[in-house]
């Protein structure tokens, strides 16, 4: 059995059984990638916000402990 090296002309797939992929889609740059990138950016922004809130809370408790120790 021969194997085709062309994704848009696979041996044994026949006529319209496989969607023709654009060059960008073959390089994993399809339209779905924009959504994936946006979702990843949203998750990262949420994570950064949570980390900053925790750091701020820890800093506030440390300052409160310092002022209590001085009194």
TORLUMFI-732949 format. One record per residue (C-alpha): residue in one letter; residue number from 1; x, y, z. Coordinates in Angstrom, 2 decimals. Example, Ala and Ser with C-alpha at 12.3 -4.5 7.8 and 13.67 -1.06 7.14 Angstrom:
// TORLUMFI-732949
a_1_12.30_-4.50_7.80
s_2_13.67_-1.06_7.14
// end
This chain:
// TORLUMFI-732949
x_1_0.00_0.00_0.00
x_2_1.38_3.35_-0.97
x_3_1.31_6.28_1.38
x_4_0.67_9.76_0.12
x_5_2.88_12.59_1.28
x_6_0.29_15.24_0.46
x_7_-2.33_15.87_3.15
x_8_-4.76_17.25_0.57
x_9_-4.45_14.22_-1.67
x_10_-4.39_11.22_0.67
x_11_-4.36_7.81_-0.95
x_12_-7.51_5.84_-0.29
x_13_-9.56_8.75_1.00
x_14_-11.50_9.30_-2.20
x_15_-13.22_12.47_-3.36
x_16_-14.79_14.69_-0.71
x_17_-14.15_12.56_2.35
x_18_-11.59_14.87_3.85
x_19_-11.76_18.63_4.20
x_20_-9.12_20.41_2.21
x_21_-6.81_22.15_4.65
x_22_-5.27_25.51_4.03
x_23_-1.56_26.02_4.50
x_24_-2.20_27.85_7.79
x_25_-4.34_24.99_9.09
x_26_-1.64_22.46_8.22
x_27_0.83_24.55_10.24
x_28_-1.56_24.54_13.21
x_29_-2.56_28.16_12.58
x_30_-6.22_27.50_11.84
x_31_-9.10_29.64_13.04
x_32_-9.40_27.52_16.18
x_33_-5.97_28.69_17.28
x_34_-7.15_32.26_17.83
x_35_-9.76_31.03_20.30
x_36_-7.19_28.84_22.04
x_37_-4.83_31.77_22.38
x_38_-7.59_34.02_23.73
x_39_-8.63_31.39_26.29
x_40_-5.02_30.94_27.38
x_41_-4.58_34.70_27.72
x_42_-7.74_34.93_29.82
x_43_-6.60_32.10_32.11
x_44_-3.19_33.71_32.50
x_45_-4.70_37.10_33.33
x_46_-6.94_35.49_35.95
x_47_-4.00_33.60_37.46
x_48_-1.86_36.75_37.60
x_49_-4.71_38.64_39.27
x_50_-5.11_35.93_41.92
x_51_-1.35_35.78_42.55
x_52_-1.21_39.57_43.00
x_53_-4.13_39.47_45.43
x_54_-2.40_36.76_47.49
x_55_0.88_38.67_47.48
x_56_-0.91_41.85_48.55
x_57_-2.70_39.99_51.35
x_58_0.55_38.42_52.55
x_59_2.26_41.81_52.46
x_60_-0.57_43.39_54.45
x_61_-0.38_40.69_57.15
x_62_3.39_41.06_57.34
x_63_3.05_44.81_57.82
x_64_0.38_44.28_60.46
x_65_2.69_41.85_62.30
x_66_5.55_44.38_62.15
x_67_3.43_47.17_63.59
x_68_2.07_44.88_66.31
x_69_5.62_43.82_67.25
x_70_6.72_47.44_67.51
x_71_3.88_48.34_69.91
// end
